[in-house]
Amino acid sequence: MKANRKFKQADERAVSAVIGVILMVAITVAIAATVYVYVSGMIGGTKTQTPNVACTTDATANKITVATADSNIKWKDIVLSNDTTTPYVNWTIYYNGGTTPNTINTPITLTTIEVLAGDYILLNWGTKTGNVKVTLRYTPTNSLLGSWTINV
């Protein structure tokens, strides 16, 4: 009879108090470290966001006009490219009343000029005619802002 009682008591024993305290401290430290990493930005921290730029096309004037643009977007951070097979398209960017000519696939080197609503890109294909697909890419995030096809 006593033998059965010893086995029954051995099965009812739990983890010792020292081990329990050590486990609770370890769990608390792990939770605190996770919260610290999350709050300090190591997990899902602030990243450079891709701005929003909306444009409209005008085939009769051969231009792409910026309708709306987020603030603090610089022309130097935007790469314009010609996605058609003909490399003969040139453009001029009109911003704040000034002009800056650029050729195809050349990054714009304007350092302080912001992209604003009303700015536009004037396309010139010389004597040729046809569809030109222009792509705007935001270089800090390497994201596509948009592609527009215009019949020049």
N, C-alpha and C positions, 0 to 999 in steps of 0.2 A: 504494500500500500504506500509506503514512504517513497519507494522508487518512482511511482507514477506522479507523485506530488513534485518531485525534483524536476522532472522533465516538463511538467506543466509550468512551473515558475521560470524555467530557462526560456521557454517559448514566449513568455509575456514580457521579457526584458526589452527595453528600448535602447536607443543610442545614449551613451553616457553624456552627462551635462557638458563636459569639456568639448567633446566632439560637436555637440549641438551648438555651442557658442561659436566655435570656429566656423562651422557651416553658415551660421547667420551673419557673421562678420564678412565672410567671403561673398555671400550673396549681396550684402549691402554695398560692399566696395565695387562689385561688378555693376550694380545698378547705378551707383554714383558716377562711375567712369563712363557708362553709356550716356547718361544725361549730360555730363560735361562735354563729351565729344559732340553730341548733337547740338548743344547750345553754342559751342565755340565754332560751329560751322564746318567741321570736318566731314560730317555726314550731311549731304544736301545743302551745303553752304551756298552763299550767293554766287551766282555765275553771271557772266556777261549775257544779257538777254538780247535776242535778235529784235531789232526795232521793226516797227510797222511803217511801211511806205506804200501808199496807194497812188497809182498813176493812171492817166487817161491818154489815149492816142488820138491824134488828129492827122488823118491820112492826106488831107488837102494841104496842110501846112508842113507835113513831114516832121512832126514833132511828138515827143512824149512829154507830157506835163505832169509834174508832181501835184496831186490833188491834196493829199495829207501826208504828214511825216511826223514821227515822234521827235521830241526835242533832243538836242545834243548829238545829232547824227552829222558827222563831217563827211564832205565829199571825198576826202583822202581815204576814208575807210570803205569806199564803195568802188568796186571794179566793174566797169561796163565791158561787155563783150558782144561780139557779133556772132550769132549762132548759125549764120547762113554760110553757104559754101563760097560766096564771093567776098574777098577781102578788101573791096574797093570803097567801102562805106566810111565816110568821115563824119564826125559830129562836132558840134559846138555846144557847150553847156552854158546856159544863160542863168545867172544867179544874181540877185540883188542889183540888177541893172548892168553888171559887167559881163564880159565874155571870156571863156578860156577854151581854146581849141584843143582837142585831143584826137588822136588817131585810134584805130581799132586795137583792142586788147592791151592798151597802155593804162596802167593805174593812174588815177588822177592824183596830182601832187599838191593839191590845195590843202594847207595845214589847218587853217582856222575857219574856213567857210562852211557854214552849216547848210544842210539840206532843208529847204523851206517850201511850203506850199506856194505854188506859182513858178518855181524854178522849172526849166524845161530843157530837154535835149533835142537839138535840131539836127536832123539827119540829112546828109548830102551824099548822093551816090553818083554825082556827075550827070552824064548823059544816059546812064543805064536806068532801067526801071525794073521793078519786081518787089517781092516780099523780103523784108529785112526783119530778122528776129533779134531783138536786143535783150540781153539779160543783165540784171543788176545783182551783184553778190556783195554781201556784207562781210568784210575780211576778218574782223575780230572773232566772229563765230563761224566763219566760212559757211554762211547760210544764204540761201536764195531769197532775195527780196521780191523778185518777180521776173517774168519774161513777157515781152510784148512784141507782137508781130505787126508791122506797119508796111503798107504798100507805098513804096517810094516811086 
